[in-house]
Amino acid sequence: MRKEYDLEKLNVKRRGILPSVAASSMENAKIRITISIDKDVIEFFKEKAKQPGALPYQTQINQALRTLLPTAEGHSPLYQQIKEELLHDPTFTFTLKKIIQQDQNLNN
C-alpha cells in the first residue's frame, strides 16, 4: 500500500444520482442502485430489448415496476387497466350479475 496518494487522480465510485443524468426535478431523477433480480426475469427483459426499436432492458424493468405504483386514486395503472377491460367484457359482467343475484337470494 502506498504511503501517499494523489487525490486528483483517484477514481471515486459514485453512489446515488449520476451527475450526467441528474434531472431538474428530484422526483424524475434516476438513482443508481444494486439489486438482485432472478435470472429468468433479467433474461426476459434482455430478450425483449434485442427487438428492433425496443427500449433498453433496464428501462423496460423500470416501466414494469411503475405499473404497480398506486396513483392518486390509490390504484395502480395495471389495476385500472384490468378494471376497464373487465367492465367492458359482457361475459364477465353477466357472470358477475348472476353471482350478485344468487348472493342476494341467499341473504333474503
SEBAFI-718395 format. One record per residue: residue in one letter; chain; x, y, z of N, C-alpha, C in turn. Coordinates in steps of 0.02 Angstrom, whole numbers. Example, Ala and Ser with C-alpha at 12.3 -4.5 7.8 and 13.67 -1.06 7.14 Angstrom:
<sites>
residu|chaine|n.x|n.y|n.z|ca.x|ca.y|ca.z|c.x|c.y|c.z
A|A|660|-284|390|615|-225|390|660|-165|390
S|A|642|-112|354|684|-53|357|645|2|394
</sites>
This chain:
<sites>
residu|chaine|n.x|n.y|n.z|ca.x|ca.y|ca.z|c.x|c.y|c.z
M|A|42|-59|0|0|0|0|44|62|0
R|A|25|111|-39|64|173|-43|55|214|21
K|A|108|252|36|104|296|93|66|360|76
E|A|71|380|12|37|441|-11|-1|427|-75
Y|A|-57|458|-82|-98|451|-143|-110|520|-173
D|A|-111|523|-239|-128|585|-274|-204|587|-280
L|A|-237|626|-237|-309|628|-235|-340|657|-299
E|A|-302|695|-338|-327|722|-401|-338|666|-452
K|A|-300|613|-448|-304|558|-496|-345|499|-470
L|A|-368|504|-409|-405|449|-379|-474|443|-409
N|A|-490|383|-433|-558|370|-459|-603|351|-401
V|A|-657|388|-393|-704|376|-339|-767|346|-369
K|A|-790|292|-340|-852|261|-362|-909|302|-332
R|A|-952|328|-375|-1006|371|-352|-1068|330|-335
R|A|-1106|354|-288|-1169|323|-269|-1224|376|-277
G|A|-1283|353|-290|-1339|399|-294|-1347|427|-365
I|A|-1371|488|-369|-1386|519|-433|-1322|532|-472
L|A|-1322|509|-534|-1265|521|-578|-1269|593|-604
P|A|-1214|630|-601|-1216|699|-625|-1237|705|-698
S|A|-1219|656|-739|-1235|661|-810|-1309|649|-825
V|A|-1345|618|-779|-1416|605|-791|-1461|637|-739
A|A|-1434|681|-699|-1475|713|-647|-1531|753|-680
A|A|-1590|743|-657|-1648|778|-685|-1655|845|-650
S|A|-1694|889|-680|-1705|954|-650|-1748|947|-587
S|A|-1786|894|-583|-1829|882|-526|-1809|816|-493
M|A|-1805|814|-428|-1785|753|-393|-1834|696|-405
E|A|-1898|711|-416|-1946|657|-425|-1936|619|-490
N|A|-1903|650|-539|-1889|617|-602|-1817|592|-608
A|A|-1779|600|-556|-1708|581|-558|-1701|506|-556
K|A|-1651|481|-591|-1634|410|-589|-1583|401|-533
I|A|-1592|349|-494|-1547|333|-439|-1514|266|-456
R|A|-1448|264|-451|-1412|202|-463|-1414|160|-399
I|A|-1436|98|-407|-1439|51|-350|-1411|-16|-371
T|A|-1401|-59|-323|-1383|-128|-336|-1441|-170|-310
I|A|-1466|-215|-352|-1524|-256|-334|-1514|-325|-363
S|A|-1539|-375|-328|-1536|-444|-352|-1604|-461|-383
I|A|-1603|-481|-445|-1664|-500|-481|-1654|-569|-510
D|A|-1705|-610|-510|-1699|-678|-536|-1674|-677|-608
K|A|-1634|-727|-623|-1602|-732|-688|-1653|-735|-745
D|A|-1707|-772|-736|-1756|-778|-789|-1791|-711|-803
V|A|-1799|-670|-752|-1830|-604|-762|-1783|-560|-804
I|A|-1719|-559|-786|-1670|-519|-824|-1666|-544|-895
E|A|-1664|-609|-905|-1659|-637|-973|-1721|-618|-1014
F|A|-1779|-619|-983|-1841|-600|-1018|-1835|-529|-1045
F|A|-1815|-482|-1002|-1811|-412|-1023|-1754|-400|-1072
K|A|-1699|-436|-1064|-1643|-429|-1111|-1663|-454|-1180
E|A|-1702|-507|-1183|-1725|-532|-1248|-1772|-482|-1281
K|A|-1816|-453|-1241|-1862|-401|-1268|-1822|-342|-1294
A|A|-1768|-325|-1260|-1727|-267|-1279|-1690|-278|-1345
K|A|-1682|-341|-1365|-1647|-357|-1427|-1691|-343|-1489
Q|A|-1755|-335|-1478|-1801|-323|-1534|-1787|-254|-1565
P|A|-1796|-248|-1630|-1784|-182|-1662|-1829|-128|-1632
G|A|-1799|-73|-1614|-1836|-16|-1586|-1856|-23|-1514
A|A|-1835|-77|-1481|-1853|-89|-1411|-1811|-44|-1365
L|A|-1841|-29|-1308|-1805|9|-1257|-1754|-35|-1223
P|A|-1702|-6|-1192|-1654|-45|-1154|-1689|-85|-1098
Y|A|-1660|-141|-1081|-1694|-186|-1033|-1705|-153|-965
Q|A|-1659|-110|-943|-1668|-78|-878|-1727|-30|-880
T|A|-1737|4|-935|-1794|49|-943|-1859|9|-942
Q|A|-1859|-48|-975|-1918|-91|-975|-1936|-115|-905
I|A|-1885|-134|-867|-1897|-156|-798|-1926|-98|-757
N|A|-1899|-38|-766|-1924|21|-731|-1997|33|-748
Q|A|-2015|27|-813|-2084|38|-834|-2130|-16|-805
A|A|-2107|-78|-803|-2147|-132|-774|-2160|-119|-700
L|A|-2110|-96|-664|-2119|-80|-593|-2166|-21|-584
R|A|-2161|28|-628|-2204|87|-624|-2278|70|-629
T|A|-2295|17|-667|-2365|-2|-674|-2395|-27|-608
L|A|-2352|-42|-560|-2376|-67|-495|-2384|-12|-443
L|A|-2359|48|-458|-2364|103|-410|-2436|129|-406
P|A|-2458|146|-347|-2526|174|-341|-2529|245|-369
T|A|-2586|262|-397|-2598|330|-422|-2629|371|-366
A|A|-2650|431|-382|-2683|475|-333|-2747|443|-307
E|A|-2779|401|-349|-2841|368|-329|-2827|307|-285
G|A|-2764|288|-278|-2745|233|-235|-2737|167|-271
H|A|-2749|165|-337|-2742|104|-375|-2686|111|-427
S|A|-2656|56|-444|-2603|57|-494|-2634|62|-564
P|A|-2595|86|-613|-2620|88|-682|-2639|18|-707
L|A|-2604|-33|-684|-2621|-101|-704|-2690|-120|-677
Y|A|-2704|-102|-615|-2770|-113|-586|-2824|-78|-627
Q|A|-2811|-16|-645|-2859|23|-684|-2871|-10|-752
Q|A|-2818|-34|-784|-2824|-66|-849|-2866|-129|-845
I|A|-2852|-170|-795|-2890|-233|-785|-2963|-217|-771
K|A|-2975|-167|-730|-3043|-147|-713|-3082|-126|-775
E|A|-3051|-85|-817|-3084|-62|-878|-3099|-120|-926
E|A|-3051|-165|-933|-3061|-222|-978|-3117|-268|-952
L|A|-3119|-279|-887|-3171|-322|-859|-3240|-290|-865
L|A|-3244|-225|-853|-3309|-191|-856|-3337|-188|-927
H|A|-3294|-193|-976|-3316|-192|-1046|-3322|-262|-1076
D|A|-3311|-313|-1034|-3317|-382|-1056|-3388|-407|-1039
P|A|-3431|-418|-1089|-3500|-437|-1074|-3506|-504|-1037
T|A|-3462|-550|-1050|-3465|-615|-1015|-3450|-605|-941
F|A|-3400|-564|-925|-3383|-552|-855|-3440|-517|-819
T|A|-3468|-464|-850|-3521|-427|-816|-3584|-469|-807
F|A|-3599|-513|-856|-3657|-557|-849|-3647|-606|-792
T|A|-3587|-636|-789|-3571|-684|-736|-3572|-650|-668
L|A|-3544|-591|-664|-3544|-553|-601|-3615|-537|-579
K|A|-3658|-519|-625|-3728|-504|-609|-3762|-566|-580
K|A|-3750|-625|-610|-3779|-687|-585|-3755|-702|-515
I|A|-3691|-692|-502|-3663|-706|-435|-3694|-660|-383
I|A|-3702|-596|-400|-3732|-547|-354|-3804|-565|-340
Q|A|-3841|-584|-392|-3912|-604|-383|-3918|-665|-339
Q|A|-3874|-715|-349|-3876|-775|-308|-3861|-759|-236
D|A|-3813|-714|-225|-3794|-694|-157|-3852|-658|-123
Q|A|-3886|-615|-161|-3943|-578|-133|-4000|-626|-116
N|A|-4012|-677|-158|-4064|-726|-145|-4048|-766|-82
L|A|-3985|-782|-72|-3966|-820|-11|-3974|-779|52
N|A|-3964|-713|47|-3968|-669|105|-4039|-648|121
N|A|-4086|-660|75|-4156|-640|88|-4197|-696|113
</sites>
